[in-house]
Every structure is written in C-alpha cells, then in structure tokens.
Amino acid sequence: MRRTDLKKSFIPEFSVIESRVRADYEREEALKLASAAARKAQLDVIGGKVTLSELAKELNLKHFVTTFAEKDKARLDGKPAASFFEKAYALNDSSLVLETKFGDDYYVVQLERSEIGRAHV
C-alpha cells in the first residue's frame, strides 16, 4: 500500500445512522427476549406445566406436527433445514424437549411418540 492510497477515517453524524443503529439494537433485544421465552417454554413443557399445543394456542404461536424427513431434503418455512432436523433427530424419548434457533426464529421440539418418529414443533 502506498501512502497516497490512504484515506482519512470518517465518522458519520449520528442523525444519519440513528435509524439503523436503533433497528439493530431493537433486533438484538428482540432476539434476547425470544431466546428467554423459548427457554422458559422448554422448561414449562419439561416440567409438565403445559403441552406444546397448549402453549402455542396460549401465545398465538405456530404449532405443527411433522414426521422426520431425510435430513438433506428437510425444509422448514420453505428453507433448507438439515441442521434443524439433525438436532431434532437426537431426541429419542418423548420426555426430552429441545429448544433451538433456526434463522432468527426459536423452536421448541418434543417427540409425540418415539416409536413413530413424529414431533411437535
């Protein structure tokens, strides 16, 4: 690098970047709250306080029952989801409850019946 290639540093006015900074902060805070809510949901299901279907209805969340597809073909909300289903495959008992993040969304997963391989999400 030659001396003539150097550029002076530039710090923009806060008013120019305020909306982006605020949006980033709010997104980070929302993700923290979602993570805490998913963890609480997981513990409530494990503790027998609520089922996933009851929880989804109470909080107006999406609830679905799925069978495990081949990992390389698995999709979740239209996106390839092999990593998500790989974690879910680790469940081998209906008393186990998985809390996991996929994209910006948090999921709580529980086997319906381990011998059938269907899961509530």
Solvent accessible surface area in square Angstrom, and as a share of the most:
residue,aa,sasa,rsa
1,M,190,0.85
2,R,174,0.63
3,R,212,0.77
4,T,117,0.68
5,D,70,0.36
6,L,115,0.57
7,K,188,0.80
8,K,194,0.82
9,S,109,0.70
10,F,166,0.69
11,I,154,0.78
12,P,46,0.29
13,E,126,0.57
14,F,118,0.49
15,S,91,0.59
16,V,111,0.64
17,I,39,0.20
18,E,58,0.26
19,S,87,0.56
20,R,153,0.56
21,V,65,0.37
22,R,129,0.47
23,A,56,0.43
24,D,75,0.39
25,Y,130,0.49
26,E,95,0.43
27,R,123,0.45
28,E,97,0.44
29,E,54,0.24
30,A,55,0.43
31,L,35,0.17
32,K,123,0.52
33,L,130,0.65
34,A,40,0.31
35,S,40,0.26
36,A,63,0.49
37,A,59,0.46
38,A,9,0.07
39,R,116,0.42
40,K,126,0.53
41,A,9,0.07
42,Q,21,0.09
43,L,87,0.43
44,D,20,0.10
45,V,10,0.06
46,I,92,0.47
47,G,56,0.54
48,G,64,0.61
49,K,160,0.68
50,V,23,0.13
51,T,70,0.41
52,L,12,0.06
53,S,51,0.33
54,E,94,0.42
55,L,17,0.08
56,A,9,0.07
57,K,176,0.74
58,E,128,0.57
59,L,92,0.46
60,N,140,0.72
61,L,105,0.52
62,K,132,0.56
63,H,59,0.26
64,F,53,0.22
65,V,56,0.32
66,T,30,0.17
67,T,83,0.48
68,F,44,0.19
69,A,49,0.38
70,E,110,0.49
71,K,84,0.36
72,D,116,0.60
73,K,136,0.58
74,A,5,0.04
75,R,141,0.51
76,L,9,0.04
77,D,78,0.41
78,G,54,0.52
79,K,91,0.39
80,P,96,0.60
81,A,1,0.01
82,A,43,0.33
83,S,70,0.45
84,F,4,0.01
85,F,9,0.04
86,E,102,0.46
87,K,97,0.41
88,A,0,0.00
89,Y,79,0.30
90,A,78,0.60
91,L,20,0.10
92,N,112,0.58
93,D,64,0.33
94,S,48,0.31
95,S,78,0.50
96,L,79,0.39
97,V,12,0.07
98,L,35,0.18
99,E,43,0.19
100,T,8,0.05
101,K,87,0.37
102,F,28,0.12
103,G,48,0.46
104,D,72,0.37
105,D,69,0.36
106,Y,54,0.20
107,Y,24,0.09
108,V,16,0.09
109,V,0,0.00
110,Q,38,0.17
111,L,8,0.04
112,E,46,0.21
113,R,113,0.41
114,S,57,0.37
115,E,139,0.62
116,I,91,0.46
117,G,22,0.21
118,R,82,0.30
119,A,0,0.00
120,H,39,0.17
121,V,13,0.07
